[in-house]
Amino acid sequence: MRAKKSLGQNFLKSKNVISDIVTTAEINSEDTVLEIGPGKGILTEALLEKAGKVVAIEKDDQLFFLLKDKFKNEIEKGKLELIHDDILKINPLEYGLKQGQYLLVANIPYYLTGEIFSSFLESNYQPKRMVLMVQKEVAKRIVAQDKKESILSISVKVYGEPKYIQKVAARNFSPEPNVDSAILLIKNISSKFKNRDEEKRFFEILKKGFAHKRKLLMSNLKLLPDINSEKIEKVFEECNLPQKNRPENLSVDDWLCLNGKIK
């Protein structure tokens, strides 16, 4: 079974790494786990040993039928629900994956990383916890390992607490990707927004704040509609932010404060 570049397939083959993923996820027999792109099922096997139920979404036709045969007994017992579909096209609620009541654990196609984050973190079916295999540099950016925040890091941190678990070298995959990977944990997932309008405004302010990286944050935010220098200065004072701050220096709480003050 050859990997398909069009689907971003790099099959994980290390049982040690699989063990580390499962340990990080802290799965128990009461948990339902969603797995995206189970591939040949090496992670699926480990998840089935720990979880009460696994829901696996596989888009690839050949792999779906391979998995259907491989896990025939688990499927018949209701332990595994195997779905032949695109993760971005399904509604998890239709499969009983309700807000805060399941875990998302997967070696995801890297080209879908951003879409998977937004689809699940910005949804009304957020998982309780996420453990994902992502590109190493992406994981570092999300946790802001260099102490510099970004749109990506704040977009994740406003919903949960990301933690860089460990590097996973390219040799642990078949075929080997061009970059190393990392296990990323996101825990304590929830929404800090009262409604969708507040959430939408938060991301508008965030994107405008990072629009020109070399400019000061205050200069970037002056580009918002219906805003002026006097109002921005007042907001910065109310949020206890220095006027010469750059967007990379602000925490999630700082951005939430700006969102609450800029009307």
C-alpha positions as CSV (number, residue, x, y, z in Angstrom):
1,M,0.0,0.0,0.0
2,R,1.8,3.1,-1.2
3,A,1.3,6.5,0.3
4,K,-0.5,9.1,-1.8
5,K,1.2,12.5,-1.9
6,S,-2.1,14.1,-2.9
7,L,-3.5,13.1,0.5
8,G,-0.4,14.0,2.5
9,Q,0.2,10.4,3.6
10,N,3.2,9.7,5.7
11,F,2.5,6.5,7.7
12,L,3.8,6.4,11.3
13,K,5.7,3.2,11.9
14,S,7.3,3.6,15.3
15,K,5.6,1.7,18.1
16,N,7.5,3.8,20.7
17,V,6.1,7.0,19.2
18,I,2.6,5.5,19.1
19,S,3.0,4.6,22.8
20,D,4.1,8.2,23.6
21,I,1.1,9.6,21.7
22,V,-1.4,7.4,23.7
23,T,0.3,8.2,27.0
24,T,0.1,11.9,26.3
25,A,-3.6,11.6,25.5
26,E,-4.3,10.0,28.9
27,I,-7.0,7.8,27.5
28,N,-9.3,5.7,29.7
29,S,-11.9,3.0,29.1
30,E,-14.7,5.6,29.3
31,D,-13.3,7.8,26.5
32,T,-14.4,8.1,22.9
33,V,-11.5,9.0,20.6
34,L,-11.7,10.5,17.2
35,E,-8.9,9.6,14.8
36,I,-8.3,11.4,11.5
37,G,-6.6,9.5,8.7
38,P,-5.9,6.2,10.5
39,G,-3.9,5.0,7.5
40,K,-2.8,1.4,8.0
41,G,-4.2,1.4,11.6
42,I,-1.0,1.3,13.8
43,L,-2.3,4.1,16.0
44,T,-5.8,2.8,15.8
45,E,-4.8,-0.5,17.3
46,A,-3.2,1.3,20.3
47,L,-6.2,3.6,20.7
48,L,-8.6,0.6,20.7
49,E,-6.6,-1.0,23.6
50,K,-7.3,2.0,25.8
51,A,-10.5,3.7,24.7
52,G,-14.1,2.7,25.2
53,K,-14.7,3.6,21.5
54,V,-12.8,4.9,18.5
55,V,-14.3,6.8,15.6
56,A,-11.9,6.8,12.7
57,I,-12.4,8.9,9.5
58,E,-10.5,7.6,6.4
59,K,-10.8,9.3,3.1
60,D,-8.6,7.0,1.0
61,D,-10.7,4.2,-0.7
62,Q,-8.0,1.5,-0.5
63,L,-7.1,2.2,3.1
64,F,-10.7,2.3,4.2
65,F,-11.3,-1.3,2.9
66,L,-8.0,-2.4,4.4
67,L,-9.0,-1.1,7.8
68,K,-12.5,-2.5,7.4
69,D,-11.0,-6.0,7.0
70,K,-8.3,-5.5,9.6
71,F,-10.7,-4.4,12.3
72,K,-13.7,-6.5,11.3
73,N,-14.2,-7.8,14.9
74,E,-13.9,-4.4,16.5
75,I,-16.3,-2.9,14.1
76,E,-18.9,-5.7,14.7
77,K,-18.6,-5.2,18.4
78,G,-19.2,-1.5,18.1
79,K,-15.8,-0.7,19.5
80,L,-14.6,1.0,16.3
81,E,-16.8,3.1,14.0
82,L,-15.0,3.4,10.7
83,I,-16.2,6.2,8.4
84,H,-15.3,6.6,4.8
85,D,-15.3,10.4,4.3
86,D,-13.4,13.6,4.3
87,I,-12.9,15.0,7.9
88,L,-13.7,18.5,6.6
89,K,-17.0,17.5,5.2
90,I,-18.5,15.6,8.1
91,N,-20.4,16.9,11.1
92,P,-18.9,15.2,14.2
93,L,-22.2,15.7,16.1
94,E,-23.8,13.2,13.8
95,Y,-21.5,10.6,15.3
96,G,-22.1,11.5,18.9
97,L,-18.9,13.6,19.2
98,K,-20.3,16.3,21.5
99,Q,-18.7,19.3,23.0
100,G,-16.0,18.3,25.5
101,Q,-17.0,14.7,25.5
102,Y,-14.3,13.1,23.2
103,L,-10.6,13.2,22.5
104,L,-9.0,14.0,19.1
105,V,-5.9,11.9,18.6
106,A,-4.3,11.7,15.2
107,N,-1.3,11.7,12.9
108,I,-2.9,14.3,10.6
109,P,-2.0,15.2,7.0
110,Y,0.2,18.3,7.5
111,Y,-1.4,20.3,4.7
112,L,-4.7,20.1,6.7
113,T,-3.2,21.3,10.0
114,G,-4.6,24.8,9.9
115,E,-8.1,23.7,8.8
116,I,-8.2,21.0,11.4
117,F,-7.4,23.5,14.2
118,S,-10.0,26.0,13.0
119,S,-12.6,23.3,12.3
120,F,-12.4,21.8,15.8
121,L,-11.3,24.7,18.1
122,E,-13.8,27.2,16.6
123,S,-16.7,24.8,16.6
124,N,-19.6,23.9,18.8
125,Y,-18.2,20.3,19.0
126,Q,-14.8,21.0,20.6
127,P,-12.9,18.0,21.9
128,K,-11.9,17.8,25.5
129,R,-8.3,17.3,24.5
130,M,-6.2,17.1,21.3
131,V,-3.0,15.2,20.7
132,L,-1.8,15.7,17.1
133,M,1.3,14.9,15.1
134,V,2.3,18.1,13.3
135,Q,5.4,19.5,11.7
136,K,8.0,20.4,14.3
137,E,8.3,24.0,13.4
138,V,4.5,24.5,13.5
139,A,4.4,23.0,17.0
140,K,7.2,25.4,18.1
141,R,5.3,28.3,16.7
142,I,2.1,27.3,18.4
143,V,3.7,27.2,21.8
144,A,5.8,30.3,21.0
145,Q,9.0,28.6,21.9
146,D,11.0,31.7,21.0
147,K,8.7,33.8,23.2
148,K,7.2,35.6,20.2
149,E,3.5,35.1,19.7
150,S,1.9,34.9,16.3
151,I,-1.6,34.7,14.8
152,L,-1.3,30.9,14.9
153,S,-0.2,30.7,18.5
154,I,-2.8,33.1,19.8
155,S,-5.5,31.4,17.6
156,V,-4.8,28.2,19.4
157,K,-4.2,29.6,22.9
158,V,-7.4,31.5,23.0
159,Y,-9.2,28.0,23.0
160,G,-6.8,25.8,25.0
161,E,-3.3,25.2,26.4
162,P,-0.8,23.9,23.9
163,K,2.2,21.9,25.0
164,Y,5.2,20.7,22.9
165,I,5.7,17.1,24.0
166,Q,8.6,15.8,21.9
167,K,10.3,15.8,18.5
168,V,9.6,12.9,16.2
169,A,12.3,12.4,13.6
170,A,11.4,11.9,9.9
171,R,12.8,8.3,10.0
172,N,9.8,7.3,12.1
173,F,7.5,7.6,9.0
174,S,7.1,5.8,5.7
175,P,7.8,7.5,3.4
176,E,10.0,9.9,5.3
177,P,8.8,13.5,5.1
178,N,11.3,16.3,4.4
179,V,10.9,17.7,7.9
180,D,10.9,16.4,11.4
181,S,7.6,16.3,13.3
182,A,6.4,16.8,16.9
183,I,3.7,15.6,19.2
184,L,1.5,18.5,20.2
185,L,-0.9,18.4,23.1
186,I,-3.8,20.9,23.5
187,K,-5.6,20.6,26.8
188,N,-8.3,22.4,28.7
189,I,-10.2,23.3,25.5
190,S,-13.1,25.7,25.8
191,S,-14.4,28.9,24.3
192,K,-13.8,32.3,25.9
193,F,-16.4,34.0,23.7
194,K,-20.0,34.9,24.6
195,N,-21.2,34.6,21.0
196,R,-20.0,34.3,17.4
197,D,-19.9,38.0,16.8
198,E,-17.5,38.5,19.7
199,E,-15.4,35.6,18.3
200,K,-15.4,37.1,14.8
201,R,-14.4,40.5,16.1
202,F,-11.5,39.0,18.1
203,F,-10.0,37.4,15.0
204,E,-10.5,40.6,13.0
205,I,-8.5,42.6,15.6
206,L,-5.9,39.8,15.8
207,K,-5.3,39.8,12.1
208,K,-5.2,43.5,11.8
209,G,-2.8,43.6,14.7
210,F,-0.3,41.3,12.9
211,A,-0.9,42.9,9.5
212,H,2.4,44.6,9.4
213,K,4.9,42.9,11.6
214,R,7.5,45.7,11.6
215,K,5.0,48.2,12.8
216,L,3.9,48.9,16.4
217,L,0.6,47.3,17.4
218,M,-1.0,50.7,17.9
219,S,-0.2,51.7,14.4
220,N,-1.7,48.5,13.0
221,L,-4.9,48.8,15.0
222,K,-5.4,52.4,13.8
223,L,-6.3,50.7,10.4
224,L,-9.4,49.3,11.9
225,P,-12.6,51.0,10.7
226,D,-14.3,53.6,12.8
227,I,-11.2,54.0,15.1
228,N,-8.9,56.9,15.8
229,S,-5.6,57.6,17.7
230,E,-7.4,59.0,20.7
231,K,-9.6,55.9,21.1
232,I,-6.7,53.5,20.6
233,E,-4.6,55.3,23.2
234,K,-7.5,55.1,25.7
235,V,-7.9,51.4,25.0
236,F,-4.2,50.7,25.5
237,E,-4.3,52.6,28.8
238,E,-7.4,50.6,30.0
239,C,-5.7,47.3,29.1
240,N,-2.4,48.4,30.7
241,L,-0.5,48.0,27.5
242,P,2.6,50.1,26.6
243,Q,2.0,52.1,23.5
244,K,5.3,50.9,21.9
245,N,4.2,47.2,22.2
246,R,4.5,44.9,19.1
247,P,1.8,42.3,18.4
248,E,4.2,39.4,19.2
249,N,4.6,40.6,22.8
250,L,0.9,40.4,23.7
251,S,-0.7,37.4,25.6
252,V,-4.1,35.9,25.0
253,D,-5.5,37.9,27.9
254,D,-4.1,41.1,26.3
255,W,-5.9,40.4,23.0
256,L,-9.1,39.5,24.8
257,C,-8.9,42.8,26.7
258,L,-8.5,44.7,23.4
259,N,-11.4,42.8,21.9
260,G,-13.6,43.8,24.9
261,K,-12.6,47.5,24.7
262,I,-12.5,48.1,21.0
263,K,-16.2,48.6,19.9
